[in-house]
Amino acid sequence: MLLIITSEQDHSSLLVIDWLNHIGLPWIRINEKDAIELSFIENDIKFQLESFSFLLSEIKVVWYRRGFLNFKFFISKLFDVDEFRRIELKKLKEYIYYKLSQLPNINRFENADVNKLIVTEKASEVGLLTPKEYLVSNKEILQKILTSTNTEHATKSISGYGTISSDTVNYKILTKKLDDANSTPENFFPSLVQEYIEKRYELRIFYMHGKFWSMAIFSQSDDTTEVDFRNYNIVKPNRNIPFNVPHHIKQKIIKLMEKLDLNCGSIDMIVTPQLEFVFLEVNPVGQFGMVSYPCNYYLHREVAQHLHTLSHGS
Amino acid sequence: MNKKYFNLFANCFIVKGYNRSLIFDSQRMKTVFVPNDMYDIVIKAKSISIQQIYEEYGIDNKEIIDEYFDSLIESELGFYMSEKERDFFPEINTAYHSPFQITNSVLEEMRDMKLYKKVISQLEALDCQYVELVFYNNTSNEFLTNILSLFKLSSIKFIGLIIPYDSTKTPEFIKKICSQNLRLNKILVHNVQVQEKPKNITLGLTEIIYVNKEFTNFSYCGNISKKFFSPSLEHYVESQNHNTCLNQKISIDSQGNIKNCPAIPNNFGNIKDVTLTEAINTQGYKQLWSISKDHIEVCKDCEFRHICTDCRAFTENPKDNYSKPLKCGYNPYTNEWSEWSTNPLKQKTIEYYNIETS
């Protein structure tokens, strides 16, 4: 039995399930909002959900797509007891995730939330080119950075988080070119400043257990997408076409994924006009439909087939 | 750049016709006609550099070759690349895969509620995603509401409804069934014989179409026209080795006979006696699924063949599975469109099929 941990709205899960049904691999899907009650039976753990239950021992393979397991917590009236139980539950959760991570899997909850700063350091350790990065919180230092070299700079979020929403407005956090430090206060919230990399095209790479499916995005012909391709241009969409990542870059990416203990993820890179490959980031729970469809890669089928292979212990 | 190469973006496809070629951009859903000479050069450019093309065609032709490539760059259908980049850009793999045994189905004049229940569960067993319910005779609003409610808990994702007009098919009623049945993605109302025909609209995800013509049998279908062209990657990929109308389709006609299409005489048993799964596994059922445009007479010479729809029910030669669709007015040898229904050469066949062409 395959356990899928995901969120209710995730469309990829649905498409992978179509393929799992086709292949005939039985599955259980748990969405983030499904409350789970745990009970411990001798050497096994029972997961009780609203309309069904299963035993940990029935699970042979896990696909951690996104989200988390939502364990029920019973509040007593005693504050101190609740505090204690929360701490206990935290360790219990860790243990459950640990037990699941011992099974063959595509991704694990524990390391799905990567830290961009650490990833960049590790990427350069394995020999991948990365853009020069600075953490800045002071105007003077920012000015120094911006004027010290000829290259341009951009700022992006550290977390990769994309929106700020309030009742009235939504802000999209996109990568933005920095021209000068004029509009910043003396001291400001620590921000990531990155050397701007000129690109011939961007790459979106879906990586799974040593295999690569890559797509090149040609976005330069159009001003709106020059810095961040998420500024979609609907009339003239970017060109998304299949791409073969050269062997020596693949080797480095595999090393990096091993270092990060990730077996699956979406990787962003830039290919410069000099055809250098610059690593930007990896997202273990990123969308892969946007690579799959334009390139006819059938990634949902690939994921389902891989889960099937894992369930047979090879 | 030392050696320059030209590459058509992998999602722009060039299709050679008898007189001219068509480049269709599956990402931007656009088409461009180009001369067949250009087709040859674009194909050559896949394996040799631009310099080598000049040499092959003679330096006198350099100007026209440059013009060809520049115009493709201008319209953003391709790009120049260096020798080093040649290994970077593969073509799109055009294999077609589907997790479903059946993707779409047509139920013709089906009125029996019990039969619906049986058929829905049999369609679910085949993973069917889309069901088209076709009615020629009067359908009461209550009846429609009842049958739509049978799909409420089914795994069928989309429903199309083809119904005759009557005065109770008010915009309010249409709105109501759309909001209650999010699976409805198309409603076509035929025989609209009123002074002011309601406007075609899209309500949420449902497309609503009104037509004057009355449909009395399945011969309303099978029209080939520019407006049905689909320059999408999905269509292109399926069209490589499959019939884009009949692939993974199942139909039950008004008599309960299980067929590829209600208008094709061949039947694979009656729903009273056999299940849909048994029918599709009967020898011959899937034969028409693999008749692609590359196999069809005339179509195989047509530049539109991979963006076009097909019809195997009404063909110019009813005895030949590989004959051109009857209801196509395009001639790829002259590149002219004309009205198919008044073509004198087609009259005998139109009569044979008993198609009304008012």
Boltz contact constraints between the chains, C-beta under 6 A:
constraints:
  - contact:
      token1: [A, 18]
      token2: [B, 99]
      max_distance: 6.0
  - contact:
      token1: [A, 19]
      token2: [B, 99]
      max_distance: 6.0
  - contact:
      token1: [A, 22]
      token2: [B, 99]
      max_distance: 6.0
  - contact:
      token1: [A, 239]
      token2: [B, 9]
      max_distance: 6.0
  - contact:
      token1: [A, 241]
      token2: [B, 9]
      max_distance: 6.0
  - contact:
      token1: [A, 241]
      token2: [B, 10]
      max_distance: 6.0
  - contact:
      token1: [A, 241]
      token2: [B, 11]
      max_distance: 6.0
  - contact:
      token1: [A, 242]
      token2: [B, 10]
      max_distance: 6.0
  - contact:
      token1: [A, 242]
      token2: [B, 90]
      max_distance: 6.0
  - contact:
      token1: [A, 242]
      token2: [B, 92]
      max_distance: 6.0
  - contact:
      token1: [A, 243]
      token2: [B, 88]
      max_distance: 6.0
  - contact:
      token1: [A, 244]
      token2: [B, 88]
      max_distance: 6.0
  - contact:
      token1: [A, 244]
      token2: [B, 90]
      max_distance: 6.0
  - contact:
      token1: [A, 275]
      token2: [B, 84]
      max_distance: 6.0
  - contact:
      token1: [A, 296]
      token2: [B, 92]
      max_distance: 6.0
  - contact:
      token1: [A, 296]
      token2: [B, 93]
      max_distance: 6.0
  - contact:
      token1: [A, 296]
      token2: [B, 237]
      max_distance: 6.0
  - contact:
      token1: [A, 298]
      token2: [B, 97]
      max_distance: 6.0
  - contact:
      token1: [A, 301]
      token2: [B, 97]
      max_distance: 6.0
